[in-house]
């Protein structure tokens, strides 16, 4: 039987997830806008290990699928994002706080990349290392979020007592 306190906790877990996703999506899209404005003239900015340099990616990770029609990439990434959103929403109440942060980061990165892609069919990348494909903040959220989810899964997050 679900107690009223457990229902409140479930709603709070989901609200926290949604707020974190919103904050991360906003920050990823804002960083993209700042990078586009700062690098509009084709210049790059050296920041030590990373360089700010605009690049466009019509595919997905590592430009996979770049030759496919735009609508295919958008439909597939949109569907994957919707499935991930459903999974995150459903599991938020039984996932540890670190696991929820990881799911929120993955979901936010996916949403930001889909939103970016809807305009011209490509994602704007701006973080360049020289030894790794150019990426963006949303990609970083996805990677860090996936690492958090893997770590919390391997550690075995116990059911949260509230």
C-alpha positions as CSV (number, residue, x, y, z in Angstrom):
1,X,0.0,0.0,0.0
2,X,1.3,3.4,-0.9
3,X,1.4,5.8,2.0
4,X,0.7,9.5,1.6
5,X,4.3,10.3,2.6
6,X,5.6,7.9,-0.1
7,X,3.4,9.7,-2.7
8,X,4.8,13.1,-1.6
9,X,8.4,11.7,-1.9
10,X,7.6,10.3,-5.3
11,X,6.3,13.6,-6.5
12,X,9.3,15.4,-5.0
13,X,11.8,13.0,-6.7
14,X,10.1,13.6,-10.1
15,X,9.9,17.4,-9.5
16,X,13.6,17.5,-8.6
17,X,14.4,15.5,-11.8
18,X,12.3,17.9,-13.9
19,X,13.9,21.0,-12.4
20,X,17.4,19.7,-12.9
21,X,16.7,18.7,-16.5
22,X,15.3,22.2,-17.2
23,X,18.3,23.9,-15.6
24,X,20.8,21.7,-17.6
25,X,19.0,22.1,-20.9
26,X,18.9,25.9,-20.4
27,X,22.6,26.0,-19.6
28,X,23.5,23.8,-22.6
29,X,21.5,26.0,-25.0
30,X,22.8,29.2,-23.5
31,X,26.4,28.0,-23.8
32,X,25.7,27.1,-27.5
33,X,24.3,30.7,-28.1
34,X,27.3,32.3,-26.4
35,X,29.7,30.1,-28.4
36,X,28.0,30.9,-31.7
37,X,28.1,34.7,-30.9
38,X,31.7,34.7,-29.8
39,X,32.9,32.5,-32.7
40,X,30.6,33.8,-35.4
41,X,33.5,35.2,-37.5
42,X,35.2,31.9,-37.8
43,X,37.8,32.5,-35.1
44,X,38.7,30.2,-32.3
45,X,39.6,30.8,-28.7
46,X,42.4,28.9,-27.0
47,X,41.6,27.9,-23.4
48,X,44.5,25.5,-22.6
49,X,43.4,21.9,-22.9
50,X,40.3,22.9,-24.9
51,X,39.8,25.3,-27.7
52,X,36.5,27.0,-28.6
53,X,35.9,26.4,-32.3
54,X,32.5,26.1,-34.1
55,X,31.7,22.9,-35.9
56,X,28.5,21.4,-37.2
57,X,27.5,17.8,-36.9
58,X,24.6,16.5,-38.9
59,X,25.0,12.9,-37.5
60,X,25.0,11.6,-34.0
61,X,28.0,10.7,-31.8
62,X,31.2,10.8,-33.8
63,X,29.2,12.0,-36.9
64,X,27.6,8.5,-37.3
65,X,24.7,8.7,-39.7
66,X,25.7,12.1,-41.1
67,X,24.7,11.0,-44.6
68,X,21.1,10.0,-43.5
69,X,18.2,12.3,-44.2
70,X,17.7,15.0,-41.5
71,X,14.2,13.7,-40.6
72,X,15.6,10.2,-39.9
73,X,18.2,11.5,-37.4
74,X,15.7,13.9,-35.8
75,X,13.0,11.1,-35.5
76,X,15.4,8.6,-34.1
77,X,17.0,11.0,-31.6
78,X,13.6,12.3,-30.7
79,X,12.2,8.8,-30.0
80,X,15.3,7.8,-28.0
81,X,14.9,11.0,-25.9
82,X,11.2,10.3,-25.3
83,X,11.9,6.8,-24.2
84,X,14.7,8.0,-21.9
85,X,12.3,10.6,-20.4
86,X,9.7,8.0,-19.7
87,X,12.3,5.7,-18.1
88,X,13.7,8.6,-16.0
89,X,10.2,9.7,-14.9
90,X,9.2,6.1,-14.0
91,X,12.4,5.2,-12.0
92,X,13.0,8.6,-10.3
93,X,11.3,7.5,-7.1
94,X,13.4,4.4,-6.7
95,X,16.7,5.7,-7.9
96,X,19.4,7.2,-5.6
97,X,20.0,10.9,-5.7
98,X,23.2,10.4,-7.7
99,X,21.3,8.1,-10.1
100,X,18.7,10.8,-10.6
101,X,21.3,13.4,-11.3
102,X,22.9,11.1,-13.9
103,X,19.5,10.4,-15.6
104,X,18.7,14.1,-15.5
105,X,22.1,14.9,-17.1
106,X,21.6,12.3,-19.9
107,X,18.1,13.5,-20.6
108,X,19.0,17.2,-20.6
109,X,21.9,16.6,-23.0
110,X,19.6,14.6,-25.3
111,X,16.9,17.3,-25.2
112,X,19.4,20.1,-25.8
113,X,20.8,18.3,-28.8
114,X,17.4,17.5,-30.2
115,X,16.4,21.2,-29.8
116,X,19.6,22.3,-31.4
117,X,19.1,19.9,-34.3
118,X,15.5,21.0,-35.1
119,X,16.6,24.2,-36.7
120,X,19.0,23.1,-39.4
121,X,19.3,19.4,-38.9
122,X,22.7,19.6,-37.3
123,X,24.1,20.0,-33.8
124,X,26.5,22.9,-33.1
125,X,29.7,21.7,-31.4
126,X,32.2,24.1,-30.0
127,X,34.6,22.4,-27.6
128,X,37.7,21.2,-29.5
129,X,40.6,19.3,-28.1
130,X,42.5,18.3,-31.2
131,X,42.6,14.6,-30.1
132,X,38.9,14.0,-29.7
133,X,36.0,14.9,-32.0
134,X,34.6,18.4,-31.3
135,X,31.6,18.3,-28.9
136,X,29.3,20.6,-26.9
137,X,28.1,21.0,-23.3
138,X,25.1,18.8,-24.0
139,X,27.4,16.0,-25.0
140,X,29.4,16.5,-21.8
141,X,26.1,16.2,-19.8
142,X,25.3,12.9,-21.6
143,X,28.8,11.5,-20.9
144,X,29.0,12.5,-17.2
145,X,25.4,11.4,-16.7
146,X,26.1,8.0,-18.2
147,X,29.1,7.6,-15.9
148,X,27.0,8.5,-12.9
149,X,24.3,6.0,-13.8
150,X,26.9,3.2,-14.4
151,X,28.6,4.0,-11.1
152,X,25.4,4.1,-9.1
153,X,24.2,0.9,-10.7
154,X,27.4,-1.0,-10.0
155,X,27.4,0.3,-6.4
156,X,23.8,-1.0,-6.1
157,X,21.7,1.9,-4.9
158,X,19.4,0.6,-2.1
159,X,15.8,1.5,-2.0
160,X,15.6,4.9,-0.5
161,X,13.9,5.0,3.0
162,X,12.0,8.2,3.6
